[in-house]
């Protein structure tokens, strides 16, 4: 049979990162390509303890159908927590629990976009979000990243050029893949532009709690009156990604449509996992976050010092990070980035992600690569970056 | 801000059933409107035991990111089980794990359909599936149900009339909402028609293992050579719906696109839940299924005898069932079905689902209601149907 796929999916392939990770699986390849939390970051004892109690005391609640909006105690707790800690969530806002923040991308797109509509995004941006938009037939318009966030003049140009824009997608803190944090000024300006042009902002903040240095910058959502910003939060980086629990805080009318869309996707999010998140947050959540920050401070600084030692001498530059999981490196001018990535994995057994994977236009010229510090052990990180250094010497010296 | 929603979502509202269930929550209303497994049906001890061991022995595996296709041991086990038990799955087929069978509806639609394309469905049909199709802007063409399944002549007429049809959606066993099981002859004919007109079949089989009487009818997928049928299976009715674990077995090329779509929806299904399903199936799964059948035989027969006693005398008719969770009742000719449902919940504190909720065209005339036997206790079921009988006497005698 000759299958005719939808316009959104027909030319969309599995993400490059996934393919790299598959290639790396079960071999001696050291992966700097993943975005997995460090194994030491999982509060396994606490989860086991909470789970044991839930399944003993309230087994039917943890296993029966539940409501689409999410587990009510978790929604209430998150609403209070996000308001108190981040000033996120106004009177006009609603909160729903999702299957990771990934599902927020899918649901908002379904709610707002017809095929052919435009989503404006950081360029480069998180490929999982880009593919969620693409799979629904949405056109992407990438706006270049600067050291302090998206280029606001280019954003305004893009908004003028694409009147069918439905929302702006951005990760303001420790952006994936660049590690860049948007300045307060740019956040204000993005919000003003969104209001002026009548589009929403999808503020994706998976890494905000993983700042190990410097001052926190207020969320765009904290400056919103419940009209413009849909905020996506996640337990993937602060508790455990395998749970697949995230949430959206945004204008009631929008979240109502997203809830209807969620009924069609999965009815509701795994209820046991929602209860685990709820109970875990009622413990000493701040102490846990501090443990994560301490862990990732050490790993991120190690990665940056290894880059300084092994890659910078051969013309590689990078954006220093104050949080998050990724360091974005630019290979020297004229470097053949795809060849570097291919040779890294095939000849040196080190997997890195080619920067082009994160571009709105994946065929555009790119000489960047993304390195991750959270997944590898300290020893593997040392070995891997040293090997990349050897390759850089061979290719760029 | 004036939100402009997508064409698929703008006129789509939360399902009538959900609204009825909300109305019924926390009141003295007895619900015959749900589709929840009976609380007695949950193997809570086994789940607790398996979970405790998993979180003690393999906590990182159960909490870390996993692959989109699903937990490999579960996929392998299901592949073997479905081949051996149901002859489902050919060489050309692939299997992926999904967030309940609900996600199969969403993923197949994303993979195959552009907005404006047609999906042909049983009429009436499972409203969660219909809304998944609608939310992506798909047009529904309902084909009337007969006592032995979809009307095949009407199906052929529909296929001719809608050349942009991408697939046929059907629940062949104990259909939701009618309880009807399609005959072998109709299954064969549907497959032949699908091949002839070059469309896929989405065979949704959540209740197939809940046959408490009569002979099993082979799955449509068992007659397919891995080309035409995407089979949707689920752990919701045979283990626990809160886990949100289902699966799709279908042509490799199609499932590859569905996998890409799944990356955009939720990256992967909660991994702990997948491991629970895998381990649970390795126990005495058949004995568990037999327990469920014994439980539901008693409850279904009780519901039918109550209908015989309290509703049939006032002109209500119904389709006797041999499995599944629902009994479909037709009110007498000329009955005001919406008024019956409204008065049932408001005056008699009994929630039932108006049949129109399941129609491709919800505004079409309808005098059917759906009753469920799995959720209420035996005592509540007695009280509820007796009250419906009083109302029927008042309205139809």
Interface residues (C-beta under 8 A of the other chain):
Chain A: X1 X2 X3 X4 X5 X6 X7 X8 X9 X10 X12 X13 X14 X15 X18 X34 X35 X36 X37 X39 X42 X44 X47 X48 X51 X52 X55 X56 X59 X60 X62 X63 X64 X65 X66 X67 X68 X99 X100 X102 X103 X105 X106 X110 X111 X112 X113 X114 X115 X128 X131 X132 X133 X134 X135 X136 X137 X166 X195 X198 X227 X228 X236 X240 X241 X242 X243 X244 X251 X253 X254 X256 X257 X259 X260 X261 X263 X264 X265 X266 X267 X268 X269 X270 X271 X272 X273
Chain B: X1 X2 X3 X4 X5 X6 X7 X8 X9 X10 X12 X13 X14 X15 X18 X34 X35 X36 X37 X39 X42 X44 X47 X48 X51 X52 X55 X56 X59 X60 X62 X63 X64 X65 X66 X67 X68 X99 X100 X102 X103 X105 X106 X110 X111 X112 X113 X114 X115 X128 X131 X132 X133 X134 X135 X136 X137 X166 X195 X198 X227 X228 X236 X240 X241 X242 X243 X244 X251 X253 X254 X256 X257 X259 X260 X261 X263 X264 X265 X266 X267 X268 X269 X270 X271 X272 X273
